[in-house]
Amino acid sequence: MKLIYTFLLVILCGCEIINTEESIASIIEIEAISLDGDHTHSITDAWVYINNEFQGVYPLPTSFPTLNTGNQNILIEAGIKKNGISSSRVSYPYFTSYTIDTELKPNETITINPTVSYSVNSFPYVEDFEGVGTVLEVITDSSNHSLEPIYDNSNPAFGNKHIKSVISGEANEIFECTTADINLPTDKQVYLELDYKCSSTLVVGIYANMTSQVNKSAVIYLNEKEDWNKIYLSLSEIISSYSNAQSFKLFFGMSRDTSQVQNEMYLDNIRIVHEE
């Protein structure tokens, strides 16, 4: 009998230990991460740290449990899809992190509304098409194309203008436009930010201006998008192979798809970001 009593006592004590307040989770809720200023963005994930310990990457909006309770320091980094690839999620290195000291209570939900900003003071290249002219140079032999600024102030983050390109010639004709020369570091992490939409495949690439020749490399082929889409493209992998380049150009192009009356490409907020 004493043995049975002792066994029951151990079980009861164990249950008491398991069901203490500390084992009841508190909930952290993050609807979205905002970017300070009138900038477009595509922040898709929250990278969460509590007291400097990594908790995980959470697609937004998110709500997740934690056994941390009491006063806690929570740090949140803004995550993106590198090159638009869902399986390549990274904490964007050019956004600041968001921190908050708060109390987490068991079985209660706390809602956090993080805001981040750019961590760099300037951008080596920005084109938002707010000025006069088209600024992009057309590189094509076809006369069946157009490149024009479009006025549209419906979204403050897009400013008042974007650029529209149209190609309407025969099959296999190509439309291509380029930026002016840009100096880029070949030993640092470099990103191209871009807002776009297109009715057929859009190619984004790099011209590397070498001493005696110009090398052309495609960075990515983007599928048709009916609505505006923000993408963060890593250029480092390509430009690092051109360590002797004197300068670079970005190019944007599309091939004629005659299954459509005309092929259209829209660009805005072209921005290069890298370490200062």
C-alpha positions as CSV (number, residue, x, y, z in Angstrom):
1,M,0.0,0.0,0.0
2,K,2.8,2.4,0.9
3,L,4.4,1.7,-2.5
4,I,1.1,2.5,-4.3
5,Y,0.7,5.7,-2.3
6,T,4.2,6.8,-3.1
7,F,3.7,6.1,-6.8
8,L,0.5,8.2,-6.9
9,L,2.2,11.0,-5.1
10,V,5.0,11.2,-7.7
11,I,2.4,11.3,-10.5
12,L,0.5,14.1,-8.8
13,C,3.6,16.1,-8.1
14,G,4.8,15.6,-11.7
15,C,1.4,16.9,-13.0
16,E,1.8,19.9,-10.8
17,I,5.2,20.6,-12.3
18,I,4.1,20.2,-15.9
19,N,1.1,22.5,-15.5
20,T,2.9,25.5,-13.9
21,E,2.3,28.9,-15.3
22,E,5.7,29.0,-17.0
23,S,4.7,26.2,-19.4
24,I,1.7,28.0,-20.7
25,A,2.6,29.8,-24.0
26,S,2.1,33.5,-24.7
27,I,1.2,34.5,-28.3
28,I,3.0,37.0,-30.5
29,E,1.0,38.4,-33.4
30,I,2.5,40.4,-36.3
31,E,0.2,41.5,-39.1
32,A,2.7,43.2,-41.3
33,I,6.1,45.1,-41.2
34,S,5.9,48.6,-42.5
35,L,8.7,50.5,-44.3
36,D,9.2,54.1,-43.2
37,G,8.6,56.8,-45.9
38,D,6.9,56.7,-49.3
39,H,8.7,53.5,-50.6
40,T,7.2,50.5,-52.1
41,H,8.2,47.2,-50.6
42,S,7.5,43.5,-50.5
43,I,8.4,42.4,-46.9
44,T,7.1,38.9,-46.7
45,D,8.5,37.5,-43.5
46,A,9.4,38.4,-39.9
47,W,12.7,37.1,-38.5
48,V,12.2,37.0,-34.8
49,Y,14.7,37.0,-31.9
50,I,13.8,37.1,-28.2
51,N,16.7,38.1,-25.9
52,N,19.1,37.6,-28.8
53,E,17.9,34.0,-29.3
54,F,16.6,33.2,-32.8
55,Q,13.0,32.1,-32.7
56,G,12.3,31.5,-36.4
57,V,11.2,32.9,-39.7
58,Y,7.4,33.6,-39.9
59,P,5.5,34.4,-43.1
60,L,3.3,37.5,-42.7
61,P,0.7,37.8,-41.3
62,T,1.7,35.5,-38.4
63,S,0.7,34.5,-34.9
64,F,3.0,32.1,-33.0
65,P,3.4,30.8,-29.4
66,T,6.5,31.3,-27.2
67,L,7.2,29.9,-23.7
68,N,9.1,33.1,-22.9
69,T,7.3,35.1,-20.3
70,G,7.9,38.2,-18.3
71,N,9.9,41.2,-19.5
72,Q,11.5,40.4,-22.8
73,N,13.5,42.1,-25.5
74,I,12.1,41.3,-28.9
75,L,14.0,42.0,-32.1
76,I,12.3,41.7,-35.6
77,E,14.1,41.8,-38.9
78,A,12.2,42.3,-42.2
79,G,12.5,39.3,-44.6
80,I,12.1,39.2,-48.4
81,K,12.1,36.6,-51.1
82,K,15.5,36.9,-52.7
83,N,15.1,37.0,-56.5
84,G,11.4,36.4,-56.0
85,I,12.0,32.8,-55.0
86,S,9.9,31.4,-52.2
87,S,12.5,28.9,-51.1
88,S,15.2,31.7,-50.9
89,R,13.9,33.8,-48.0
90,V,16.5,36.1,-46.4
91,S,16.6,38.9,-43.9
92,Y,17.1,42.0,-46.1
93,P,20.4,43.5,-45.1
94,Y,19.5,47.0,-46.1
95,F,16.6,47.5,-43.7
96,T,17.0,48.3,-40.0
97,S,15.7,46.0,-37.4
98,Y,12.8,46.7,-35.0
99,T,13.2,46.2,-31.3
100,I,10.7,46.4,-28.4
101,D,10.9,45.7,-24.7
102,T,7.6,44.3,-23.5
103,E,6.0,41.9,-21.1
104,L,4.8,38.5,-22.3
105,K,2.1,37.0,-20.2
106,P,1.0,33.3,-20.3
107,N,-2.1,32.6,-22.3
108,E,-2.2,36.2,-23.6
109,T,-1.7,37.6,-27.1
110,I,0.5,40.6,-27.8
111,T,0.3,42.4,-31.1
112,I,3.4,44.0,-32.5
113,N,3.4,46.5,-35.4
114,P,7.0,46.8,-36.5
115,T,8.3,49.6,-38.7
116,V,11.7,49.5,-40.4
117,S,13.7,52.0,-42.6
118,Y,16.6,51.8,-45.0
119,S,19.9,51.3,-43.2
120,V,21.9,53.1,-45.9
121,N,22.0,56.9,-46.3
122,S,22.1,57.0,-50.0
123,F,21.6,54.9,-53.1
124,P,24.1,54.7,-56.0
125,Y,21.3,54.6,-58.5
126,V,17.7,55.5,-58.3
127,E,15.2,56.0,-61.2
128,D,11.6,56.7,-60.3
129,F,10.8,58.5,-63.7
130,E,9.6,61.6,-61.9
131,G,11.8,63.9,-64.0
132,V,11.5,65.0,-67.6
133,G,12.1,62.4,-70.4
134,T,12.4,58.7,-70.4
135,V,16.0,58.4,-69.1
136,L,16.3,54.9,-70.4
137,E,18.1,54.3,-73.7
138,V,16.4,52.1,-76.2
139,I,18.6,49.4,-77.8
140,T,16.7,47.8,-80.6
141,D,16.5,47.8,-84.4
142,S,12.7,47.5,-84.5
143,S,10.6,50.6,-85.2
144,N,7.5,48.9,-83.8
145,H,8.1,50.0,-80.2
146,S,7.4,52.8,-77.8
147,L,8.8,54.0,-74.5
148,E,6.9,56.7,-72.7
149,P,6.3,58.0,-69.2
150,I,2.8,57.5,-67.8
151,Y,1.3,59.9,-65.3
152,D,-0.5,58.1,-62.5
153,N,-0.8,59.5,-58.9
154,S,-3.1,56.9,-57.6
155,N,-0.5,55.4,-55.2
156,P,1.9,57.8,-53.3
157,A,4.6,55.2,-53.0
158,F,4.8,55.1,-56.8
159,G,5.1,58.8,-57.1
160,N,3.4,60.5,-60.1
161,K,5.0,58.6,-63.1
162,H,6.1,55.2,-64.3
163,I,7.5,54.1,-67.6
164,K,5.6,52.0,-70.2
165,S,7.3,50.1,-73.0
166,V,5.4,48.5,-75.9
167,I,6.5,46.3,-78.8
168,S,4.1,45.4,-81.6
169,G,6.2,44.2,-84.5
170,E,6.7,40.8,-86.1
171,A,7.5,37.6,-84.3
172,N,11.0,37.3,-82.7
173,E,11.5,41.0,-82.6
174,I,13.2,42.2,-79.4
175,F,12.7,45.3,-77.3
176,E,15.5,46.4,-75.0
177,C,16.3,49.5,-73.0
178,T,19.3,50.3,-70.7
179,T,20.2,52.6,-67.9
180,A,23.2,54.9,-68.0
181,D,26.6,53.6,-66.7
182,I,26.6,52.7,-63.0
183,N,29.6,52.1,-60.8
184,L,29.1,49.0,-58.7
185,P,31.4,47.3,-56.2
186,T,32.3,43.7,-57.2
187,D,33.3,42.7,-53.6
188,K,30.1,43.7,-51.8
189,Q,26.5,42.5,-51.7
190,V,24.5,44.4,-54.3
191,Y,20.7,44.4,-54.8
192,L,18.5,45.7,-57.5
193,E,15.0,46.7,-56.3
194,L,12.4,47.0,-59.0
195,D,8.6,47.4,-59.4
196,Y,7.3,46.0,-62.6
197,K,4.4,44.4,-64.5
198,C,4.4,42.9,-67.9
199,S,2.2,41.1,-70.4
200,S,5.0,38.7,-71.5
201,T,8.3,37.5,-70.2
202,L,10.6,40.3,-69.0
203,V,14.3,39.8,-68.8
204,V,16.5,41.8,-66.5
205,G,20.3,41.8,-66.9
206,I,23.6,43.5,-66.7
207,Y,26.1,44.9,-69.2
208,A,29.7,44.8,-67.9
209,N,31.8,47.5,-69.6
210,M,35.3,46.0,-69.7
211,T,38.4,47.7,-71.1
212,S,38.2,46.2,-74.6
213,Q,34.7,44.6,-74.7
214,V,31.2,44.7,-73.2
215,N,29.8,41.5,-71.7
216,K,26.1,40.9,-71.4
217,S,24.5,38.6,-68.7
218,A,20.8,38.0,-67.9
219,V,20.0,38.1,-64.2
220,I,16.5,36.8,-64.3
221,Y,13.5,36.1,-66.5
222,L,10.3,37.4,-65.0
223,N,6.9,35.9,-65.8
224,E,3.8,37.8,-66.8
225,K,2.3,39.9,-64.0
226,E,-1.0,41.7,-64.4
227,D,-0.5,43.8,-61.2
228,W,2.5,45.7,-59.9
229,N,5.1,43.4,-58.3
230,K,8.1,44.3,-56.2
231,I,11.2,42.2,-56.5
232,Y,14.7,42.2,-54.9
233,L,17.3,40.9,-57.2
234,S,20.8,39.9,-56.0
235,L,23.4,41.2,-58.6
236,S,26.5,40.1,-56.6
237,E,26.8,36.7,-58.1
238,I,27.1,38.1,-61.6
239,I,29.1,41.3,-61.1
240,S,31.6,39.6,-58.9
241,S,32.8,37.7,-62.0
242,Y,33.6,41.1,-63.6
243,S,36.1,42.4,-61.1
244,N,37.9,44.4,-63.8
245,A,34.8,46.1,-65.2
246,Q,35.0,49.8,-65.5
247,S,31.2,50.3,-65.1
248,F,27.9,48.5,-65.5
249,K,24.5,49.0,-67.1
250,L,21.2,47.5,-66.3
251,F,19.0,46.3,-69.2
252,F,15.3,45.4,-69.4
253,G,13.9,43.6,-72.4
254,M,11.2,41.5,-73.9
255,S,10.7,39.4,-77.0
256,R,7.7,39.8,-79.3
257,D,4.9,37.3,-78.6
258,T,2.5,37.5,-81.5
259,S,-0.2,35.7,-79.7
260,Q,-0.9,39.1,-78.2
261,V,-1.8,42.3,-80.1
262,Q,1.2,43.9,-78.4
263,N,3.6,43.2,-75.5
264,E,3.8,45.7,-72.7
265,M,6.3,46.3,-69.9
266,Y,5.9,48.7,-67.0
267,L,8.8,49.8,-64.8
268,D,9.1,52.0,-61.7
269,N,11.3,52.6,-58.7
270,I,14.5,51.1,-60.1
271,R,17.0,51.2,-57.2
272,I,20.5,49.9,-56.6
273,V,21.4,49.2,-52.9
274,H,24.7,48.1,-51.5
275,E,27.0,48.7,-48.5
276,E,28.4,52.2,-48.2
